[in-house]
């Protein structure tokens, strides 16, 4: 079904975003990410105390391609 669209102002579009005006059947943004984190990395909240003495993170990623797009 056709649509009438007025003025459009795009401030920013991310690297794996989709911008569409009008009819569309399917939209599939694609992105991948790999995150390495040591102890106490993703803590959120108020009044958190973390004591990590001698904490080390060693990463040995033998396979180069994890999530091929």
C-alpha positions in Angstrom: 0.0 0.0 0.0 1.6 3.3 -1.0 2.3 5.8 1.7 2.7 9.6 1.5 5.7 10.8 3.5 6.5 14.4 4.4 9.8 15.8 5.2 12.3 13.4 6.8 15.4 14.4 8.8 18.0 11.8 9.5 20.5 12.7 12.2 22.6 9.5 12.1 22.5 5.9 11.0 24.6 3.2 12.6 26.9 0.9 10.7 24.5 -2.0 10.5 21.2 0.0 10.5 18.5 0.1 7.9 16.7 3.3 6.7 13.6 2.8 4.7 10.8 5.0 3.4 7.9 3.3 1.7 6.8 -0.3 1.3 9.1 -3.1 2.4 8.7 -6.9 2.7 11.7 -7.8 4.9 14.5 -5.9 6.5 17.4 -7.7 8.2 20.3 -5.7 9.7 23.4 -7.8 10.2 26.2 -7.3 12.7 28.5 -9.4 14.9 30.5 -8.7 18.0 33.1 -10.5 20.2 33.6 -9.4 23.7 36.4 -10.3 26.1 36.0 -9.4 29.8 37.8 -10.3 32.9 36.5 -10.6 36.5 34.2 -7.8 37.6 33.8 -6.3 34.1 30.0 -6.0 33.6 28.9 -5.0 37.1 26.2 -2.3 37.4 24.4 -0.8 40.3 24.9 1.5 43.3 27.5 0.9 45.9 29.4 -2.0 44.3 32.7 -3.0 45.8 35.0 -5.2 43.8 38.3 -6.5 45.1 40.2 -8.4 42.4 43.8 -8.9 43.5 46.0 -10.4 40.7 43.2 -10.8 38.2 44.4 -11.7 34.7 42.5 -12.3 31.5 44.3 -14.4 28.8 42.7 -14.9 25.4 43.9 -17.5 22.9 41.4 -17.5 20.0 42.6 -20.2 17.6 39.8 -19.8 15.1 40.1 -16.5 13.2 36.6 -16.4 11.8 33.9 -16.9 14.4 30.7 -15.4 12.9 31.0 -15.0 9.1 28.4 -12.8 7.6 
